[in-house]
């Protein structure tokens, strides 16, 4: 394990590697900037002023700490493990994404950058980016695939309301990977004044480590909250994974607690056997894309295959390099759930808890529905409810509109 | 001496710059692309860069993105690109040929196997956009060990502090990307290019080739007065995109290549 013989938490090494994964695989134009960013981030991390300011915005602007909520009805329904939800959906802008954006915009300001760019899939990172850019008075350009624009129109409108320019990306399948390519192209072109706010724990070093650190507030709070409520650490953690930022944020503070079982849930789309999925670890191979070596969906020629998931936020053919490494060394178990399983869990959560989860988070919930019933009642399970589902109304209506129609008529 | 060294030495004797042409292997289809490749030396190309198609060409502008899409739609893959080189070498043993692309297809093919097959096919050098010197051990070091040149991109953001890192381990020539941007984007000012070349010369004795945004014989001639090589890619590829037939694509590319070559050849006259 990187950096130490007895910790899973010391990565990456000086070259940005988690074992064989990670690194800095980008065009030369960006290398000097990436080195600057890494150096600036190291300084900021150690600067009490930066830490203080970050804590201030996390509390008064984002609304942290987010509650750790005992999901009583969900627990009763499953009839096994005691289930807690980490309520990241209650953050400002409705997802965990803003934890990272607040950190990065403070860094951008330190570096004197005036223009923020970002890629977005479901639009949650785009909204969070547009939000902090508005708050700090910076120009904001969001790259979003045309397929995602179609299925996330409300978020597109939100970004525009917040003053961002949304650039539609038609290349490829018009999803997150294509948006990231286009953001990288913009960055190469405008490198002198632009800060690229990557939304997940992927990309070249220092992004995977930096985004993880900003998201680790999730796990740190969870640790304190569960100790306060239960007097002990949880037995298991469950989170969904696209790039993997909400998951690593929850997992990282617990990686060295051997008694905590950790489960990451990938999107299996129509099923891994169909080839139409977004499960890079369960259905991909190691490769190099978007600045890092990690597991990727690719064909026999090393060409990247388009991912598929009902959830736009998981619709990415790669995964953060730290997850690739945690998979490799076996510390975290990575499973997958299909579109249908996620949709079923989405409904259960709405009806049982009065919480409409994001389709991304519904993947984690689907895994809970599989596991919790088989576990003893004293098993403490924490699930990251990474985002709220308001943005997914259009998608869910499309899939289930007919089923709900009679009830709507009655009402 | 390698083919690249020999070629640049000859051109120095003749006091002229090299015309370096880029096309994407398999664009718009294998046969047409091979016909273009075979015709380039006679049309005045001194060094050839052959693109290895990739689904996610992050550093390329629209013209080369579309070339990649056309090539992949025609089922081009790395094995076929190497086959193109073998067929090219049957009729040309002098023109240096450099493969250019992104790392993932090579990584997937297997680095050791790729180096062996590229060398055997008659490849002279490699340009891999997303392999900075920080990752020399991934490909650069083993490739150079068998005599494949590893050509690095230097850019306006590569400052004096970083240049030695980038140039250390570079061989063949140095490719100066004259604008911070993607391929095919706007061009740099003459003053910028002059300064950049002067700066590079303080750090290296390798030939310097300038690329990005060079589209016309006049522009090529201007650059040819300043550097050892002029790289043209997107403008040639636009000829393929605009062609209504494979024959037109071949004629279009080779016709523009001839005009560019005239510009380069008469530049210092």
Interface residues (C-beta under 8 A of the other chain):
Chain A: X15 X23 X24 X25 X26 X27 X28 X29 X30 X31 X32 X33 X171 X172 X177 X181 X184 X185 X188 X189 X190 X191 X192 X285 X286 X287 X288 X289 X290 X291 X296 X298 X300 X301 X302 X303 X304
Chain B: X53 X54 X55 X56 X57 X58 X59 X60 X61 X65 X72 X77 X78 X79 X102 X103 X104 X105 X106 X107 X108 X109 X129 X130 X131 X132 X134 X135 X152 X153 X154 X155 X156 X157 X158 X159 X162 X166 X177 X180 X181 X182 X185
